[in-house]
């Protein structure tokens, strides 16, 4: 199976996920299960090290 066929790429400020069965998530070392999850993004909240010519550095 080619990964691009089963994934979606998007830039979003938040994402809500709903599942018929519970989803398992490990959040900062703590396991949790939920049928509804909401992820939000804070600009510049994470510091990351990228290679000099990474496409993520292009604006």
BELWOMO-V904679 format. One record per residue. N is the residue number from 1. PSI is psi in degrees with one decimal (none if undefined). BURIAL is 1 if it has 24 or more other ideal C-beta (glycine too) atoms within 12 Angstrom, else 0. Layout:
n=(N	N)
psi=(PSI	PSI)
burial=(BURIAL	BURIAL)
//
This chain:
n=(1	2	3	4	5	6	7	8	9	10	11	12	13	14	15	16	17	18	19	20	21	22	23	24	25	26	27	28	29	30	31	32	33	34	35	36	37	38	39	40	41	42	43	44	45	46	47	48	49	50	51	52	53	54	55	56	57	58	59)
psi=(131.7	128.8	-38.1	-20.1	-18.5	7.2	162.2	134.1	129.2	155.9	113.9	148.0	-22.0	162.2	129.2	136.2	129.4	138.4	146.1	-35.7	160.6	143.5	139.3	136.3	138.7	111.4	106.8	41.4	-4.7	123.7	144.4	160.1	138.6	154.2	-16.8	128.4	144.5	124.8	131.6	157.3	133.2	121.5	134.7	25.6	-24.0	136.7	127.8	153.5	122.4	154.8	153.7	-39.1	27.6	136.5	-19.3	-17.1	-11.3	139.3	none)
burial=(0	0	0	0	0	0	0	0	0	0	0	0	0	0	0	0	0	0	0	0	0	0	0	0	0	0	0	0	0	0	0	0	0	0	0	0	0	0	0	0	0	0	0	0	0	0	0	0	0	0	0	0	0	0	0	0	0	0	0)
//
